[in-house]
Amino acid sequence: MYNEEKDALLPWFVLRSVPGIGNHLFKRLTDRFDTPEAVLNAGEEELCRTEGISARLAAAIHRREISDAVRRELEKIRRKNLRIVTMKDPDYPGLLLQIPDPPPFLYVYGNTGSCSRNIAVVGSRNPTAYGTMVTRKLCRELADMELTVVSGMARGIDTAAHQGTLAAGGKTTAVLGSGFDRIYPAENTELFHRIADRGAVITEFPLNAGPDPHHFPIRNRIISGISLGVVVVEASGKSGSLITARLAAEQDREVFAVPGSISSFRSTGPHGLIKQGAKLVENAGDIVEELPQLLRFHMSREHIRQEDILEKFPALTAEEEKLYKALGPYPLHIDELVRRLALEPGRVSALLLQLELKGVVSQSPGKMFALDVEQVFGKK
C-alpha cells in the first residue's frame, strides 16, 4: 500500500511521473478514483476498469517509485515559495477543466484568482508598429472593462498585450512554454515579475524545462483553455497564433481577429480567420458584446451557493446535483458526461431527461447537453 508522506502534492507528482500516464489518462483516473493517492492505492484489476489503462500500465502504476527527481522538484518548489494548483484545488481555472486534456496541476507564480473573465490576445513575434499599437490599445480597453488578458509572454504581440494591460492597471496572466527556471525570452524577466504582481504566470512544465519548440503548441491549448475567447492581432499563415485560434474553436471558445493592411503578410492569419467566421474586432466592445451570456454564467457560478440552487430546484437528487456540477454553458456530448460521472450510459441519459424536464438542462443536436443558463441563473 502507498503510504502518504507529509507533502500532500507527492501523490500528484508520483502518478504524473509514471511512464504512459499523460493528461488524458490522469484525468480519467482521478475522475474515477477522485484522488491520485486513491489511484496509487487501487488494485491492478480495478485500475484496468478505467478506459485506456492496460494491464501493463496498471502494473507500472503499482511498481511506481518516488524518484529523486520528484523529491528535488518538490523541494525546489517549496524553497522558491511557488504554488502548485491541482485539478482538485478551487483556484484551478474552471474553464480549463472543460478541455479534454487539462494539466493535472499548474505551477503558479502570483495569484490565479478569478479565471472566469479571461480573454486571450495573441499574435506575431515580429509585429508591425500598427500591430503593437492596436494590441496595447485593445488590452487597455479590456482592462478598463475588468477583463483579465491572457497571453504567452512571447516577443511581439504577446508582450504588447501584457504591457498594455499593466499600463491600464489591469490583471493579466502569462502562460509559459517553459519552466520558471528558464524564463523565455530572457529579456522579459522583469515583465515576468510585473505580471505576477498584478495577476499570475502559469506553466505546466517542470521548473528546469527549457523553451523547446514542441512545448509551445502544447502551451497554446492552455491559453485558449482558460479563456472565453481568443483574439488574433497579427499572424502569418503558419503562425503559432493560428494554432491557438484552432484550439479555441475546438474548445468551443469564441475566436476574434483584428484586421490589418492587405499588403502585409502579417494580416494573412487574421484575415483568413475572418473569412472562416471569426468576428472582426475594432475595439473591446466588439469582443464583449459576444460574451454577455457566458460572462453572466461564470460570474454567477463564482458566487452562487449550492443551497440557492437547491432552493430553486428543490427536487434535485444527489445524482442530479453531481450531473449539474459536470455541466457548463458549453455543450458536452453525452459520452463525455458518461466518462466524467463514471455512470452507465442509460443512467446518465435518464438523469439528463429528468434535468431537462426540470428546466436545468438544454439539449442541442447530436446528443449535446449544456446548462440552460437563463433558467438556472435567470435573465438579467
C-alpha positions as CSV (number, residue, x, y, z in Angstrom):
1,M,0.0,0.0,0.0
2,Y,1.1,3.5,-0.7
3,N,1.9,5.5,2.5
4,E,1.1,9.1,2.3
5,E,4.0,11.4,3.3
6,K,3.9,14.9,4.7
7,D,3.8,16.6,1.3
8,A,0.2,16.4,0.0
9,L,1.5,17.1,-3.5
10,L,3.6,14.0,-3.6
11,P,0.9,11.6,-5.0
12,W,0.2,14.1,-7.8
13,F,3.9,14.1,-8.9
14,V,4.4,10.4,-8.4
15,L,1.4,9.5,-10.6
16,R,2.3,12.0,-13.2
17,S,5.8,10.6,-13.4
18,V,4.6,7.1,-14.3
19,P,5.6,6.4,-17.9
20,G,2.5,6.3,-20.1
21,I,0.3,8.5,-17.8
22,G,-0.5,11.6,-19.8
23,N,-3.0,14.3,-19.2
24,H,-6.0,12.3,-20.7
25,L,-5.3,9.2,-18.6
26,F,-4.5,11.2,-15.4
27,K,-7.9,12.9,-15.6
28,R,-9.7,9.7,-16.3
29,L,-8.1,8.1,-13.3
30,T,-8.8,11.0,-10.9
31,D,-12.4,11.2,-12.2
32,R,-12.8,7.6,-11.4
33,F,-10.9,7.3,-8.1
34,D,-11.2,11.0,-7.0
35,T,-7.5,11.5,-5.9
36,P,-4.1,10.4,-7.1
37,E,-3.5,8.7,-3.7
38,A,-6.6,6.6,-4.3
39,V,-5.2,5.7,-7.7
40,L,-1.9,4.6,-6.3
41,N,-3.7,2.5,-3.7
42,A,-6.0,0.8,-6.2
43,G,-5.6,-2.8,-7.2
44,E,-4.4,-3.6,-10.7
45,E,-7.7,-5.2,-11.7
46,E,-9.6,-2.2,-10.5
47,L,-7.3,0.1,-12.4
48,C,-7.8,-1.8,-15.6
49,R,-11.5,-1.0,-15.5
50,T,-10.6,2.6,-16.4
51,E,-10.7,3.2,-20.2
52,G,-7.1,3.3,-21.6
53,I,-5.4,1.6,-18.7
54,S,-3.9,-1.7,-19.9
55,A,-2.6,-4.5,-17.6
56,R,1.0,-3.3,-18.3
57,L,0.2,0.3,-17.4
58,A,-1.7,-0.8,-14.2
59,A,1.4,-2.8,-13.2
60,A,3.6,0.2,-13.9
61,I,1.4,2.3,-11.5
62,H,1.8,-0.4,-8.9
63,R,5.6,-0.5,-9.3
64,R,5.9,3.3,-9.2
65,E,8.6,4.7,-7.0
66,I,9.2,8.2,-5.6
67,S,12.2,9.2,-7.7
68,D,14.9,11.6,-6.6
69,A,13.9,13.9,-9.5
70,V,10.4,14.2,-8.0
71,R,11.8,14.9,-4.5
72,R,14.2,17.5,-5.8
73,E,11.4,19.2,-7.8
74,L,9.1,19.4,-4.7
75,E,11.9,20.7,-2.5
76,K,12.8,23.4,-5.1
77,I,9.1,24.4,-5.3
78,R,8.9,24.9,-1.5
79,R,12.2,26.7,-1.4
80,K,11.1,29.2,-4.1
81,N,7.7,29.7,-2.5
82,L,5.9,28.8,-5.6
83,R,2.3,27.4,-5.7
84,I,1.1,24.2,-7.3
85,V,-2.6,24.3,-8.1
86,T,-4.1,20.9,-8.7
87,M,-7.3,20.0,-10.6
88,K,-9.0,19.5,-7.2
89,D,-7.9,22.9,-6.0
90,P,-10.7,25.7,-6.1
91,D,-8.1,28.0,-7.6
92,Y,-7.6,25.8,-10.6
93,P,-9.2,27.5,-13.7
94,G,-12.6,26.1,-14.1
95,L,-12.7,26.7,-17.8
96,L,-9.5,24.6,-18.2
97,L,-11.3,21.6,-16.7
98,Q,-13.6,21.6,-19.7
99,I,-10.9,20.7,-22.2
100,P,-10.1,17.1,-23.0
101,D,-6.6,17.1,-21.6
102,P,-6.2,19.6,-18.8
103,P,-2.8,19.5,-16.9
104,P,-3.2,17.6,-13.6
105,F,-1.5,20.6,-11.9
106,L,-0.1,24.0,-12.7
107,Y,2.9,25.8,-11.4
108,V,1.8,29.3,-10.4
109,Y,3.7,32.4,-9.7
110,G,1.3,35.1,-8.4
111,N,-2.4,34.6,-7.9
112,T,-4.8,33.0,-10.4
113,G,-7.8,34.5,-8.6
114,S,-10.9,34.5,-10.7
115,C,-10.2,32.9,-14.1
116,S,-13.8,33.3,-15.4
117,R,-13.3,36.6,-17.2
118,N,-10.3,35.9,-19.3
119,I,-9.7,37.0,-22.9
120,A,-6.6,35.8,-24.7
121,V,-4.8,38.1,-27.1
122,V,-2.0,36.6,-29.2
123,G,-0.1,37.3,-32.4
124,S,3.1,37.7,-34.3
125,R,6.5,37.7,-32.6
126,N,7.6,40.3,-35.2
127,P,4.6,42.7,-35.4
128,T,4.3,45.9,-37.2
129,A,4.1,49.2,-35.4
130,Y,0.4,49.1,-36.2
131,G,0.0,45.7,-34.6
132,T,1.8,46.7,-31.4
133,M,-0.3,49.9,-31.1
134,V,-3.6,48.2,-31.7
135,T,-2.7,45.4,-29.2
136,R,-1.9,47.9,-26.4
137,K,-5.0,49.9,-27.0
138,L,-7.2,46.9,-27.2
139,C,-5.8,45.5,-23.9
140,R,-6.2,48.8,-22.1
141,E,-9.8,48.7,-23.1
142,L,-10.2,45.1,-21.9
143,A,-8.6,46.1,-18.6
144,D,-10.9,49.0,-18.2
145,M,-13.8,46.5,-18.5
146,E,-12.2,44.4,-15.7
147,L,-11.4,41.5,-18.0
148,T,-8.2,39.6,-17.5
149,V,-5.9,39.5,-20.5
150,V,-4.2,36.2,-21.2
151,S,-1.2,35.8,-23.4
152,G,2.1,33.8,-23.8
153,M,4.7,36.4,-22.8
154,A,6.5,35.8,-26.1
155,R,8.1,38.7,-28.0
156,G,5.9,40.9,-30.1
157,I,2.1,40.9,-29.7
158,D,2.2,38.8,-26.5
159,T,4.5,41.3,-24.8
160,A,2.4,44.3,-26.0
161,A,-0.7,42.6,-24.7
162,H,0.7,42.2,-21.2
163,Q,2.2,45.7,-21.2
164,G,-1.0,47.4,-22.4
165,T,-3.0,45.6,-19.6
166,L,-0.5,46.5,-16.9
167,A,-0.3,50.2,-18.1
168,A,-4.1,50.4,-17.5
169,G,-3.8,48.9,-14.0
170,G,-5.5,45.7,-15.2
171,K,-4.9,42.0,-14.5
172,T,-3.0,39.7,-16.9
173,T,-2.0,36.1,-17.0
174,A,1.0,34.7,-18.8
175,V,1.2,31.1,-19.9
176,L,4.8,29.9,-20.4
177,G,6.1,27.3,-22.8
178,S,9.0,26.6,-20.3
179,G,9.6,26.2,-16.6
180,F,10.1,29.0,-14.2
181,D,13.8,28.5,-14.0
182,R,14.1,29.1,-17.8
183,I,12.2,32.3,-18.4
184,Y,11.7,32.9,-22.1
185,P,12.5,35.2,-23.6
186,A,15.1,36.3,-21.1
187,E,14.6,40.0,-21.8
188,N,11.0,39.6,-20.4
189,T,12.3,38.6,-16.9
190,E,11.2,42.0,-15.4
191,L,7.8,41.7,-17.2
192,F,7.6,38.2,-15.7
193,H,7.7,39.6,-12.2
194,R,5.4,42.6,-13.0
195,I,2.8,40.2,-14.4
196,A,2.9,38.1,-11.2
197,D,2.3,41.3,-9.1
198,R,-0.9,42.1,-11.0
199,G,-2.0,38.6,-11.9
200,A,-0.2,35.3,-12.5
201,V,2.3,33.4,-14.5
202,I,1.5,29.8,-15.0
203,T,3.0,26.7,-16.7
204,E,2.5,23.0,-16.7
205,F,6.2,22.4,-17.4
206,P,8.8,21.4,-14.6
207,L,11.0,24.2,-13.2
208,N,14.0,23.4,-15.4
209,A,12.1,22.7,-18.6
210,G,13.5,24.7,-21.5
211,P,11.6,26.6,-24.2
212,D,11.6,23.6,-26.5
213,P,9.8,24.2,-29.8
214,H,7.2,21.4,-29.2
215,H,6.3,23.0,-25.9
216,F,4.6,26.0,-27.5
217,P,1.7,24.2,-29.3
218,I,1.1,22.3,-26.0
219,R,1.1,25.6,-24.1
220,N,-1.3,27.2,-26.6
221,R,-4.2,24.8,-25.5
222,I,-3.9,26.3,-22.0
223,I,-4.0,29.9,-23.3
224,S,-7.3,29.2,-25.2
225,G,-8.5,26.7,-22.5
226,I,-8.6,29.3,-19.7
227,S,-10.2,32.0,-21.8
228,L,-13.7,32.8,-23.0
229,G,-12.3,33.8,-26.4
230,V,-9.1,34.3,-28.3
231,V,-8.2,37.5,-30.3
232,V,-5.5,37.2,-33.0
233,V,-4.0,40.5,-33.9
234,E,-1.2,39.8,-36.5
235,A,-0.1,36.4,-37.7
236,S,1.3,34.9,-40.8
237,G,-0.3,31.9,-42.4
238,K,1.9,29.4,-40.4
239,S,1.9,31.3,-37.1
240,G,1.5,29.5,-33.8
241,S,-1.3,32.0,-33.0
242,L,-3.4,30.2,-35.6
243,I,-2.9,27.0,-33.6
244,T,-4.3,28.8,-30.6
245,A,-7.2,30.0,-32.6
246,R,-7.9,26.5,-33.9
247,L,-7.7,25.1,-30.4
248,A,-10.1,27.8,-29.2
249,A,-12.6,26.7,-31.9
250,E,-12.2,23.1,-30.9
251,Q,-12.8,24.0,-27.3
252,D,-16.0,25.9,-28.2
253,R,-14.4,29.3,-27.3
254,E,-15.1,32.4,-29.3
255,V,-12.5,33.4,-32.0
256,F,-11.8,37.1,-32.9
257,A,-9.4,38.7,-35.3
258,V,-8.2,42.3,-35.8
259,P,-7.9,43.2,-39.5
260,G,-4.7,44.7,-40.9
261,S,-3.3,46.0,-44.1
262,I,-4.0,43.9,-47.2
263,S,-0.4,44.5,-48.3
264,S,1.1,42.9,-45.1
265,F,1.8,39.2,-44.9
266,R,1.2,39.5,-41.1
267,S,-2.5,40.1,-42.0
268,T,-2.8,36.8,-43.7
269,G,-3.7,34.9,-40.5
270,P,-6.4,37.2,-39.0
271,H,-7.9,37.9,-42.5
272,G,-8.1,34.1,-43.0
273,L,-9.9,33.7,-39.7
274,I,-12.4,36.4,-40.5
275,K,-13.2,34.6,-43.8
276,Q,-13.8,31.4,-41.8
277,G,-16.2,33.1,-39.5
278,A,-14.2,34.8,-36.7
279,K,-15.6,38.1,-35.6
280,L,-13.8,41.2,-36.9
281,V,-12.6,43.3,-33.9
282,E,-12.1,47.1,-34.0
283,N,-12.4,47.6,-30.2
284,A,-13.0,45.8,-27.0
285,G,-16.8,46.4,-27.3
286,D,-16.8,44.1,-30.3
287,I,-15.5,41.3,-28.0
288,V,-17.7,41.9,-25.0
289,E,-20.9,42.0,-27.0
290,E,-20.3,38.4,-28.0
291,L,-19.9,37.2,-24.4
292,P,-22.7,38.5,-22.2
293,Q,-24.3,35.1,-21.5
294,L,-21.0,33.4,-20.9
295,L,-19.8,36.2,-18.6
296,R,-23.0,36.1,-16.7
297,F,-22.8,32.3,-16.3
298,H,-19.2,32.4,-15.0
299,M,-19.7,35.4,-12.7
300,S,-22.9,33.8,-11.3
301,R,-21.2,30.4,-10.8
302,E,-18.4,32.0,-8.8
303,H,-20.8,33.4,-6.3
304,I,-23.9,31.1,-6.3
305,R,-24.3,28.9,-3.3
306,Q,-25.4,25.3,-3.6
307,E,-28.3,26.0,-1.3
308,D,-29.5,28.7,-3.7
309,I,-29.7,26.0,-6.4
310,L,-31.5,23.6,-4.2
311,E,-34.0,26.3,-3.2
312,K,-34.7,27.0,-6.9
313,F,-34.7,23.3,-7.8
314,P,-35.8,21.6,-4.6
315,A,-36.4,18.2,-6.3
316,L,-32.7,17.7,-7.4
317,T,-31.4,14.3,-6.2
318,A,-27.8,13.7,-5.3
319,E,-27.1,12.2,-8.7
320,E,-28.7,15.2,-10.4
321,E,-26.6,17.6,-8.4
322,K,-23.5,15.7,-9.5
323,L,-24.6,15.9,-13.1
324,Y,-25.3,19.7,-12.7
325,K,-21.7,20.2,-11.5
326,A,-20.3,18.4,-14.5
327,L,-22.2,20.7,-16.9
328,G,-21.5,24.2,-18.1
329,P,-22.6,26.7,-20.7
330,Y,-20.7,24.9,-23.5
331,P,-22.5,21.8,-24.8
332,L,-20.9,18.4,-23.9
333,H,-21.5,15.1,-25.7
334,I,-23.3,12.5,-23.6
335,D,-20.3,10.2,-23.9
336,E,-18.1,12.8,-22.2
337,L,-20.6,13.1,-19.4
338,V,-20.7,9.3,-19.0
339,R,-16.9,9.3,-18.7
340,R,-16.8,12.2,-16.2
341,L,-19.5,10.7,-14.0
342,A,-18.4,7.1,-14.3
343,L,-22.1,6.0,-14.6
344,E,-23.8,3.7,-17.0
345,P,-24.9,5.5,-20.3
346,G,-28.5,4.6,-19.6
347,R,-28.4,6.2,-16.2
348,V,-26.8,9.4,-17.5
349,S,-29.4,9.6,-20.2
350,A,-32.2,9.2,-17.7
351,L,-30.7,11.9,-15.4
352,L,-30.4,14.3,-18.4
353,L,-34.0,13.8,-19.3
354,Q,-35.0,14.5,-15.7
355,L,-33.0,17.7,-15.6
356,E,-34.5,18.8,-19.0
357,L,-37.9,18.4,-17.6
358,K,-36.9,20.5,-14.5
359,G,-35.6,23.3,-16.7
360,V,-31.9,22.8,-15.7
361,V,-30.5,21.4,-18.9
362,S,-31.0,22.1,-22.6
363,Q,-30.2,19.7,-25.4
364,S,-28.8,20.5,-28.9
365,P,-28.5,18.2,-31.9
366,G,-26.0,15.4,-31.7
367,K,-26.7,14.4,-28.1
368,M,-25.0,17.6,-26.8
369,F,-26.1,19.0,-23.4
370,A,-25.4,22.2,-21.6
371,L,-26.9,24.1,-18.6
372,D,-29.8,26.3,-19.5
373,V,-28.2,29.5,-18.3
374,E,-31.3,31.6,-18.5
375,Q,-33.3,29.1,-16.4
376,V,-30.6,28.4,-13.9
377,F,-29.4,31.9,-13.2
378,G,-32.3,34.0,-14.5
379,K,-32.3,36.7,-17.1
380,K,-30.5,40.0,-16.2
